[in-house]
Amino acid sequence: IGGDEFALIMSNLTRPEDVLAIAERFVAAFADPLPIDGLEISGAISVGIVLAPRDGNNPHELLKHVDIALYRAKKSGPGTIRFFEASDDQAARDRRALQRDLEQAIEANQLFLVYQPFLDIRKGRITGFEALLRWQHPARGLIPPSVF
């Protein structure tokens, strides 16, 4: 599918646990180091899984949903397997909406800095400042940097 993304399409599997067992075998196979030119190269994969027709009725929808499941798996760390969940789709839509809003926020100058002083309490004076970025969203209010 991409430089480091591959698809495996399987049919005649009706139980999620059967698909999970195959995915676990793939994760285990890639976890073993490979000897290449006297070196042992190790790697790990993350796996996103969709089940048709439960998670989609057409290739476009299935690819979109498996990408969301894979994103969640990668976020959890190497060797992780994640099935697509409907709540993942909503979270992905929310992230895309926030990204679009952030692009507009930059153009609309909705981002601003707040300076927090560093205080040396022994000397009773300010020794420096930390600059903190804030976003005043017109509909959502103040959005902390941990969100955007």
Sequence and secondary structure as in RCSB ss.txt:
>XXXX:A:sequence
IGGDEFALIMSNLTRPEDVLAIAERFVAAFADPLPIDGLEISGAISVGIVLAPRDGNNPHELLKHVDIALYRAKK
SGPGTIRFFEASDDQAARDRRALQRDLEQAIEANQLFLVYQPFLDIRKGRITGFEALLRWQHPARGLIPPSVF
>XXXX:A:secstr
  SS       S   HHHHHHHHHHHHHHHHS EEETTEEE     EEE  TTTT SSHHHHHHHHHHHHHHHHH
H TT EEE  HHHHHHHHHHHHHHHHHHHHHHTT EEEEEEEEEETTTTEEEEEEEEEEEEETTTEEE TTT 
